[in-house]
Amino acid sequence: METVCAVVGIDVSKKKLDIALLVNGKTKAKVVENSADGYKSLLEWLSKAKVAKETLHVCMEATGIYYEPVALALHDAGVSVSVVNPACIKGFGHSENIRNKNDTADAGLIARYCAAMKPAPWVPSPLEQRQLRAWSLRVQALKDIRQQEENRLEANTFTGMTDVAEHVKQHIAWLSAEINKLEDDIDDHIDRHPGLKHDAELITSIPGIGTTTVARILGQLGDIRRFDSAKAFAAFLGVTPKQRSSGTSIKGRTMISRAGSMSMRAALYMPSLVACRHNPLLRCFAERLLATGMAKKAVIGAVMHKMTHLIYGVIRTGKPFDPNYLTNGLAIQDGI
């Protein structure tokens, strides 16, 4: 087989994959089903195009859940795969002054982005982590439904619809039982896998973070050690400060970037509130910010940022949370 360096851009949708193979400046297009048979057809097509797997680089956007099966299939076949933020592809398209948008054009755009930017390879999460993610999302979905039912219970009780209210009560009781059962199953799942159990014990050592939040962190974020720094981890979650100022005319308010997962920021919100009361480091930090006149919601955002640094710290060091860590370091530095 002739050795040719090539890149492939895949525009992923629920039912099909639009593919653009870019070799030596020339593009070939193909459409296959987003299914196991489609992935097999894709690999056969690449083989017929005389493209060696060792030199092939495939790139796609992180589009919900639909990209994961094809990314896993290509990774298992020995192909280098990159999964990138759709915002990066959109920005790259603006740099090319792209005017048209369709599936074929998007696949070509992704291929050109891959050739120009050479994004980092994607490493799939272990099966136990993907299972934990699915179960933690299921628990959160049931909790959202229960909250909706509790609102309906209040409305029907207030309007005197006692029969409907009783039916809603039964549904709430069933939901609560299912949530408790699933949370027990999640705890057992974490205990069965030493890696997950070790990381869970480290994160729960931080005052303010409970087992429910840990399951969401480990399930949706995977191995936190893949981040090069705590700043990169915080930026991934979208809790880093974002400035908006330029010259003398633009003086926007600084706020968190909100560039990452909204559900993960929501999961960290209540633990941050608890940490403001019960975590000695974060309580002092929050009190200091409040004393400067910072708004309460802004303080919570800052505490969330600090909490991500604590999570990263305990995972990377492998040591539980120590409220005297900074004090000990200062004592050593000063020779006390």
C-alpha positions as CSV (number, residue, x, y, z in Angstrom):
1,M,0.0,0.0,0.0
2,E,1.3,3.4,-0.9
3,T,2.1,5.6,2.2
4,V,0.1,8.8,1.9
5,C,-0.4,11.4,4.7
6,A,-4.1,12.2,4.7
7,V,-6.8,13.8,6.9
8,V,-10.5,13.0,7.1
9,G,-13.2,15.3,8.3
10,I,-16.5,13.8,9.4
11,D,-19.6,15.8,9.9
12,V,-21.7,13.7,12.3
13,S,-25.5,13.6,12.4
14,K,-27.9,11.1,13.9
15,K,-28.4,9.0,10.8
16,K,-25.4,9.6,8.6
17,L,-21.8,10.6,8.4
18,D,-20.6,13.0,5.7
19,I,-16.9,12.3,5.0
20,A,-14.3,14.4,3.3
21,L,-10.9,12.8,2.6
22,L,-8.2,15.4,2.0
23,V,-5.0,14.1,0.3
24,N,-2.4,16.3,-1.3
25,G,-4.9,19.2,-1.6
26,K,-7.6,17.1,-3.3
27,T,-10.9,16.2,-1.6
28,K,-13.0,13.1,-2.0
29,A,-16.4,12.9,-0.5
30,K,-18.5,10.0,0.8
31,V,-21.7,9.5,2.9
32,V,-22.3,6.4,5.1
33,E,-24.8,5.5,7.8
34,N,-24.0,6.3,11.4
35,S,-24.1,2.6,12.3
36,A,-21.7,-0.3,12.7
37,D,-22.2,-1.2,9.0
38,G,-21.4,2.4,8.1
39,Y,-18.2,2.4,10.1
40,K,-17.2,-0.8,8.3
41,S,-17.9,0.8,4.9
42,L,-15.9,3.8,5.9
43,L,-12.8,1.7,6.7
44,E,-13.1,-0.2,3.5
45,W,-13.4,3.0,1.5
46,L,-10.3,4.4,3.1
47,S,-8.5,1.2,2.4
48,K,-9.4,1.3,-1.3
49,A,-8.2,4.9,-1.4
50,K,-4.7,3.5,-0.6
51,V,-4.5,5.4,2.7
52,A,-2.4,3.7,5.4
53,K,-4.0,3.8,8.9
54,E,-0.7,4.7,10.5
55,T,-0.6,8.1,8.6
56,L,-4.3,8.8,8.7
57,H,-5.8,11.5,11.0
58,V,-9.6,11.7,11.4
59,C,-11.3,14.7,12.9
60,M,-14.9,15.3,14.0
61,E,-16.9,17.6,16.2
62,A,-18.1,16.7,19.7
63,T,-21.8,16.6,18.7
64,G,-23.7,15.3,21.7
65,I,-23.6,11.5,21.8
66,Y,-23.6,10.8,18.1
67,Y,-19.9,11.1,17.5
68,E,-18.8,8.6,20.2
69,P,-19.6,5.3,18.4
70,V,-17.8,6.2,15.2
71,A,-14.9,7.6,17.2
72,L,-14.6,4.4,19.2
73,A,-14.8,2.2,16.1
74,L,-12.0,4.2,14.3
75,H,-9.9,4.2,17.5
76,D,-10.3,0.5,17.9
77,A,-9.3,0.0,14.2
78,G,-5.9,1.8,14.9
79,V,-6.8,5.2,13.4
80,S,-5.8,8.4,15.0
81,V,-8.9,10.3,15.9
82,S,-9.4,13.9,17.2
83,V,-12.7,15.2,18.7
84,V,-12.7,19.0,18.8
85,N,-15.0,21.7,20.1
86,P,-17.5,22.8,17.5
87,A,-16.7,26.4,18.3
88,C,-13.1,25.8,17.0
89,I,-14.5,24.6,13.7
90,K,-16.9,27.5,13.5
91,G,-14.1,30.0,14.2
92,F,-11.9,28.4,11.6
93,G,-14.7,28.7,9.1
94,H,-15.0,32.4,9.8
95,S,-11.3,32.7,9.1
96,E,-11.9,31.2,5.7
97,N,-14.8,33.5,5.0
98,I,-17.1,30.6,4.5
99,R,-20.6,31.6,3.3
100,N,-22.3,28.3,2.6
101,K,-23.2,25.7,5.2
102,N,-24.2,22.1,4.4
103,D,-23.1,18.7,5.5
104,T,-20.6,18.2,2.6
105,A,-19.1,21.7,3.1
106,D,-18.8,21.1,6.9
107,A,-17.0,17.8,6.4
108,G,-14.5,19.6,4.1
109,L,-14.1,22.4,6.6
110,I,-13.3,19.9,9.4
111,A,-10.7,18.2,7.2
112,R,-9.0,21.5,6.4
113,Y,-9.0,22.4,10.1
114,C,-7.4,19.0,11.0
115,A,-4.7,19.6,8.4
116,A,-3.9,23.1,9.5
117,M,-4.3,22.8,13.3
118,K,-3.3,19.2,13.9
119,P,-5.5,18.7,17.0
120,A,-4.5,16.4,19.8
121,P,-5.5,12.7,19.5
122,W,-8.7,11.7,21.3
123,V,-8.4,9.0,23.9
124,P,-11.7,7.1,24.7
125,S,-12.7,6.9,28.3
126,P,-12.7,3.4,29.9
127,L,-16.0,1.5,29.8
128,E,-16.6,1.8,33.6
129,Q,-16.3,5.6,33.3
130,R,-18.8,5.7,30.4
131,Q,-21.2,3.5,32.4
132,L,-20.9,5.9,35.4
133,R,-21.6,8.8,33.1
134,A,-24.8,7.2,31.8
135,W,-26.1,6.3,35.2
136,S,-25.2,9.7,36.7
137,L,-27.1,11.5,33.9
138,R,-30.0,9.1,34.4
139,V,-30.2,10.1,38.1
140,Q,-30.1,13.7,37.3
141,A,-32.9,13.3,34.7
142,L,-35.1,11.6,37.3
143,K,-34.3,14.4,39.8
144,D,-35.4,17.0,37.3
145,I,-38.6,15.1,36.7
146,R,-39.2,14.9,40.4
147,Q,-38.8,18.6,40.8
148,Q,-41.3,19.2,38.0
149,E,-43.8,16.9,39.7
150,E,-43.3,18.6,43.1
151,N,-44.2,21.9,41.3
152,R,-47.3,20.2,39.9
153,L,-48.2,18.9,43.4
154,E,-48.0,22.4,44.8
155,A,-50.2,23.8,42.0
156,N,-52.8,21.1,42.2
157,T,-52.9,21.3,46.0
158,F,-53.4,25.1,45.9
159,T,-56.2,24.8,43.3
160,G,-58.0,22.0,45.4
161,M,-57.4,19.2,42.8
162,T,-56.9,16.6,45.5
163,D,-57.3,13.5,43.3
164,V,-54.7,14.8,40.9
165,A,-52.4,15.8,43.7
166,E,-52.6,12.3,45.2
167,H,-51.6,10.8,41.9
168,V,-48.7,13.2,41.6
169,K,-47.6,12.2,45.2
170,Q,-47.5,8.5,44.1
171,H,-45.3,9.4,41.2
172,I,-43.0,11.4,43.4
173,A,-42.7,8.5,45.8
174,W,-41.8,6.2,42.9
175,L,-39.3,8.6,41.5
176,S,-37.6,9.0,44.9
177,A,-37.4,5.2,45.3
178,E,-35.8,4.8,41.9
179,I,-33.3,7.7,42.6
180,N,-32.3,6.1,45.9
181,K,-31.8,2.7,44.1
182,L,-29.8,4.2,41.3
183,E,-27.6,6.1,43.7
184,D,-26.9,2.9,45.6
185,D,-26.0,1.2,42.3
186,I,-23.7,4.0,41.5
187,D,-21.9,3.7,44.8
188,D,-21.5,0.0,44.2
189,H,-20.2,0.6,40.7
190,I,-17.6,3.0,42.0
191,D,-16.6,0.6,44.8
192,R,-16.1,-2.2,42.2
193,H,-13.5,-0.3,40.3
194,P,-10.3,0.6,42.2
195,G,-9.4,3.6,40.1
196,L,-12.8,5.2,40.4
197,K,-13.0,4.4,44.1
198,H,-9.5,6.0,44.7
199,D,-10.4,9.2,42.9
200,A,-13.8,9.4,44.6
201,E,-12.2,9.2,48.1
202,L,-9.8,12.0,47.1
203,I,-12.5,14.3,45.9
204,T,-14.9,13.7,48.7
205,S,-12.1,14.6,51.2
206,I,-12.8,18.2,50.1
207,P,-15.4,19.7,52.4
208,G,-18.5,20.6,50.4
209,I,-18.4,17.8,47.8
210,G,-20.6,14.8,48.3
211,T,-20.9,11.4,46.6
212,T,-23.6,12.6,44.1
213,T,-21.3,15.4,42.8
214,V,-18.4,13.0,42.7
215,A,-20.3,10.6,40.5
216,R,-21.1,13.4,38.1
217,I,-17.5,14.7,38.1
218,L,-15.9,11.2,37.5
219,G,-18.6,10.2,35.0
220,Q,-18.7,13.3,32.8
221,L,-15.1,14.5,33.1
222,G,-13.3,11.1,33.2
223,D,-9.6,11.1,34.2
224,I,-8.8,14.6,35.4
225,R,-5.0,13.8,35.1
226,R,-5.2,14.4,31.4
227,F,-5.2,18.1,31.9
228,D,-1.8,19.7,32.0
229,S,-2.7,22.2,34.8
230,A,-5.5,23.3,37.2
231,K,-6.0,26.3,34.9
232,A,-6.6,24.1,31.9
233,F,-9.1,22.0,34.0
234,A,-10.9,25.2,35.2
235,A,-11.0,26.5,31.6
236,F,-12.5,23.3,30.4
237,L,-15.3,23.7,32.9
238,G,-15.8,27.3,31.9
239,V,-15.3,28.7,35.4
240,T,-12.3,30.9,34.6
241,P,-12.7,34.7,34.6
242,K,-13.5,36.3,31.2
243,Q,-12.5,39.9,30.7
244,R,-14.2,42.2,28.2
245,S,-12.3,45.5,27.8
246,S,-10.6,47.3,25.0
247,G,-9.3,50.9,24.8
248,T,-11.4,53.5,26.6
249,S,-14.8,52.7,25.1
250,I,-15.3,49.0,26.1
251,K,-15.3,48.3,29.8
252,G,-17.4,45.2,30.2
253,R,-18.0,43.3,33.4
254,T,-15.7,40.4,34.2
255,M,-17.5,37.1,34.6
256,I,-16.9,33.4,34.2
257,S,-16.4,32.3,30.7
258,R,-19.2,29.7,30.6
259,A,-17.3,27.9,27.8
260,G,-17.6,24.4,29.2
261,S,-20.3,22.1,30.3
262,M,-23.3,23.9,31.7
263,S,-24.5,20.8,33.6
264,M,-21.1,20.4,35.3
265,R,-21.2,24.1,36.4
266,A,-24.7,23.5,37.8
267,A,-23.4,20.4,39.6
268,L,-20.7,22.5,41.3
269,Y,-22.9,25.3,42.3
270,M,-24.5,23.8,45.4
271,P,-21.2,22.3,46.6
272,S,-19.7,25.8,46.3
273,L,-22.5,27.2,48.5
274,V,-21.8,24.5,51.1
275,A,-18.1,25.0,50.9
276,C,-18.5,28.7,51.7
277,R,-19.7,27.6,55.2
278,H,-17.9,24.4,55.9
279,N,-14.6,24.4,53.9
280,P,-12.1,26.5,55.9
281,L,-10.0,27.6,53.0
282,L,-13.0,28.5,50.7
283,R,-14.9,30.1,53.6
284,C,-12.0,32.5,54.3
285,F,-11.6,33.1,50.6
286,A,-15.3,34.0,50.2
287,E,-15.3,36.2,53.2
288,R,-12.4,38.1,51.9
289,L,-14.1,38.7,48.5
290,L,-17.4,39.8,50.2
291,A,-15.4,42.3,52.3
292,T,-14.2,44.0,49.1
293,G,-17.8,44.5,48.0
294,M,-18.0,41.8,45.4
295,A,-21.5,40.6,44.6
296,K,-22.6,37.3,46.2
297,K,-23.1,35.5,42.9
298,A,-19.7,36.6,41.7
299,V,-18.2,35.2,44.9
300,I,-19.9,31.9,44.3
301,G,-18.3,31.9,40.8
302,A,-14.9,32.6,42.3
303,V,-15.4,29.8,44.9
304,M,-16.3,27.4,42.0
305,H,-13.1,28.4,40.3
306,K,-11.1,27.7,43.5
307,M,-12.9,24.4,44.0
308,T,-11.8,23.1,40.6
309,H,-8.2,23.9,41.6
310,L,-8.7,21.8,44.8
311,I,-10.2,18.9,42.8
312,Y,-7.3,19.0,40.4
313,G,-4.8,19.2,43.2
314,V,-6.0,16.2,45.2
315,I,-6.2,14.1,42.0
316,R,-2.8,15.0,40.7
317,T,-1.0,14.7,44.0
318,G,-2.9,11.6,45.1
319,K,-3.3,13.1,48.6
320,P,-6.5,14.0,50.4
321,F,-7.5,17.6,51.1
322,D,-5.4,19.3,53.7
323,P,-6.7,22.6,55.0
324,N,-3.3,23.4,56.4
325,Y,-1.4,22.7,53.2
326,L,-0.6,26.4,52.4
327,T,0.2,27.1,56.0
328,N,2.7,24.1,56.1
329,G,4.3,25.4,53.0
330,L,4.7,28.8,54.4
331,A,6.2,27.4,57.6
332,I,8.8,25.4,55.7
333,Q,9.6,28.4,53.5
334,D,10.1,30.7,56.6
335,G,12.1,28.1,58.5
336,I,9.5,27.9,61.3
